[in-house]
Amino acid sequence: MGSVKTRIEQLREQISEANYKYYVLDQPTISDEKYDALFKELLELEKKHPEFADLTSPTHKVGGAPLERFSKYRHRQPMLSLQNIYSEEELTEFYERWTGVIGDKFSVVGEPKFDGLAIELVYENGLLTVASTRGDGETGENVTNNVKTIRSVPLKLRGNYPSLLEVRGEIIILKEDFEKINKERAKAQEPLFANPRNAAAGSIRQLDPQVTAKRHLDLFCHSVGTIEGANFKTHWEMVKMFSQWGLRTHSLKRELKSLKEIQNFFLEVEEQRESLPYEIDGIVLKVNELNNQRELGFVARSPRWAVAYKFKAQEGITELKDVHFQVGRTGVITPVAVLEPVWIGGVEVKSATLHNEDQIKSLGIKIHDTVVVKRAGDVIPNVQSVITSKRKGKEKAIHFPTKCPSCGDRVVTSEEEVAHRCINVACPARLAETLKHFASKRAMNIEGLGDKWIDILLEKKLIRHFSSLYDLTPEMLQTLERQGERSAQKLVDAIQKTKNNTLDRFIFALGIRFVGERTAELLALHFGSLKSFLEAKEEDLLKVEEVGEKVAAAIVQFTTDKKNRSEIEHLLEKGVRPKSIKTHGGTALQGLTFVITGTLPSLSRDEAADLIRTHGGKVTGSVSKNTDYLLVGEDAGSKLTKARELKVKEISEAELKALIR
């Protein structure tokens, strides 16, 4: 037992040291693979030995149980906002006000101004006890569990730390991670975040810390509220100590000793702005000497000794000429502002997003209005506001289409979301993505028909919808560049082979909103045939396990759409005959629920899942108390740990086949 405790302590120390060197010193010492292996080992040991639990363990960064709501937290010292300046003239005036009070024997600390979410971390005797948002400056929200998931935030300080430290900082999200999150949200048909700041704020206010943990947030510390047990003469000295305590600060900071140095630093940071991996919108300037800060004091809700010197706004004023409506890959119809061309930040902007109908109503915008346009994140332009004083009476209201601008099918809305949506799977604007989904491995599984192939076939007008895939011949494919007889025949054979796929795969391939693999499987098991599924009413669907009102409504909306039904009829005419997964195989696994992990000896995961389903069993994606068996292959992941924790029985591929026999 002693050796287990020692190993746990070693792992905690190794992981904490790796975090410190990676985030604080910017000197990574181990690979991501090695880090993940250490973390996984620690996680497994702690689960097996809860008697060695420690609240400062790095494993607390995976997220705990969801909260019902956030509690309030009152700051010991108010979290104030900064006054903004925008020009060299304003900077000179501000600097001269400083010299008028404290003379000219002082220095200034310059650092980047992050476009993120202000946060306060409270460390008592070196342990993180509270993390709070700014709120109204006096009272914020306690988001401790979420902030603990951020790898760059130490749960315990290092070295000779103060007895009480309230450190302030900015939570940010990298541009790259922001793009990934929005891609995932688009795939899940969720509203996109407008910018990285909104993504960071939305992530830190998740009631479920495990969601926050997946967002890859970061934090840079820049100042303090209350501090007890440490004394400093300058802000620079204090921030240098942050690193020794294990707190991350930004390397792009400078001690500046004149107005000229400040202006040069501003220009230097502005030049680097586009190449930085995160968003900044200016620099922050703070009088360095703490006695000078006390002498300058505060005004209203801002310190006199600090100021935000902002970059020039990436905005422009122009006329809204018209609004066009675009259909996205999930059918969501987005309004796009057609603008009188305007130059913003060195780029000519001719169009901008209006997001949705709610934003149009909120802005009160009309065609021919004079509008303020901003390059959000300096990349995607969007309409910020309307200058109503410039209206001349020729403005026209904006109306959302009732028919899809691409295919003419009806546009649907629901009370649960803002979006207007085309649900026709054969809509030309949606076709490329819906075809890629239809052919994908977990849907119809058409081998060799990848994304590039689909793009080429659409471009050459060889396919126009799902059913036209089954019209392709080797001769048609040989008209394409670098396509020989053999490869053309191979692809046609792969397509024809899918005509007798199982019903669950076919339902999933249709791309019905909210219907994933698991739901498709349950629908196929319940209804048994495509005919019964297509004729099902909402009340019939609600009898299916795990199908709620939202899913049932989406299915009925899809199956009653004339164009969708027509496309399914075309597929049947081409010989597509989805097989019932009830009547194939047997019932040896009836009522049993399986989860699959690792690499199996002779079956792919999809083949193993199909084998289980054809013999009456169910396959789910995650281990729970309802799981009967975990099918385990080589290099099993976290599912194995979870299964052992819940005492779920583990079986091999050979044992699965024995069960079936």
Buried (B, 14 or more C-beta within 10 A) or exposed (E): EEEEEEBBBEBBEBBBBBBBBBBBEEEEEBEEEEBEEBBBBBBBBBEBBEEBEBEBBBBBBBBBEEBEEBEEBEBEBBBBBBBBBBEBEBBBEBBEEBEEBBEEEBBBBBBBBBBBBBBBBBBBEBBBEBBBBBBEBEBBBBBBBBBBBBBBBBBBBBEEBBEBBBBBBBBBBBBEBBBBBBEEBBEEBBBBBBBBBBBBBBBBBBBBBBBBBBBBBBBBBBBBBBBEEBEBEBBBEBBEBBBEBBBBBBEBBBBBEEBEBBBBBBEEBBEEBEEBEBBBBBBBBBBBBBEBBEEBEEEEBBBBBBBBBBBEBBBBBBBBBEBEBBBBBBBBBBBBBBBEEBEBBEEEBEBBBBBBBEBBEEBEBBBBBBBBBBBBBBEEBBBBBBEEEEEEEEBEEBEBBEEBBBBEBBBBBEEEEBBBBBBBBBBBBBBBBBBBBBBBEBBBBBBEBEEEBBEBBBEEEBBBBBBBBBEBEBEBBEEBEEBEEEBBBBBBEBBBEBBEBBBBBBBBBBBBBBBEBBBBBBBBBBBBBBEBBBEBEEEBBBEBEEBEEEBBBBBBBBBEBEBBEBBBEBBEEBEBEBBBBBEEBEEEBEEBBBBBBBEBEEBEBBEBBBBBBBBBBBBBEEBEEEBBBBBBBEEBEBBBBBBBEEEBEBBBBEBBBEBBE
